[in-house]
């Protein structure tokens, strides 16, 4: 029979870091999806609405997407 004291002791010795890492990775994946949708919406806006700032807005949205991917990779490797 398993001693309940051993189970309680094992539960208190668990590390919270894997759960925290998983939380951060899921949050960053949601953010990557958001930035991807943002890039697509800016592309649609570029086709409909013409302005001299379209290239700059498109560039910022793509850079934001690339930055979110880079942050995800850094968190995946080092956290």
N, C-alpha and C positions, 0 to 999 in steps of 0.2 A: 504494500500500500504506500502511496505517496504521502509524504509528510506535508501538511498545509504550510508549515513554517518555511519549508524549502521553497515552495511556490511563491510565497509572499516575498521572501528574500531575493529570489531571482527577478521578480517584477520590479523591485526597488533598485536592482543593479543594472537594469536596461538603460542604454544610452539614448537620449532623445535626438542625437545628431542625424541618424538616418531618416527619421521622420521629418525633421526640419529641412534636410536636403531635398527630400521628395516634395515637400510643400513648395520650396523655392523653384524646383524644376517644373512643377505643374503650373505655377503662376507665370513663369517665364514662357512656357509653351502657349499659354493663353495670350500673353502679350505678343508673341511672335505671330499668332493667328491674327490678332488685332492689327499689327503693323502690315501684314500681308494684305488684309482687306483694305487698309488705308492706301497702300500703293495702287491697288486695283481701282479704288474710287477716284484717286487723283488722276489715273489714266483715263477714266471715263469723263471726268471733269475737263481734262485737257482737250478731249475731242469735241465737247459741247461748248465750253466757255473759252474763248481765245483772249489771251492777255500777254503782256510782255513778261510777266512773272511766272508763266507756266513752267518754264524750264527750271527755274529756281525751286518752285514748289515740288515738282517731280523729283528733283535732285535731293531735296531735304527728306522726302518720304522714303526714297530708296536708301539713303544713308541711315535713316532711322531703322529700317528693316535690317540692314547689314549689321548695325550696331546691336540690335536685339539678338541676332544670331551669334555674334561674337560674345556677348555677355552670357548667353546660354552655354556656349562651349567652355568659357572660363569657369562658370559655376559647376558644370559637369565634371571638369578635370580637377579643380582645386578645392571644392567645398566638400 
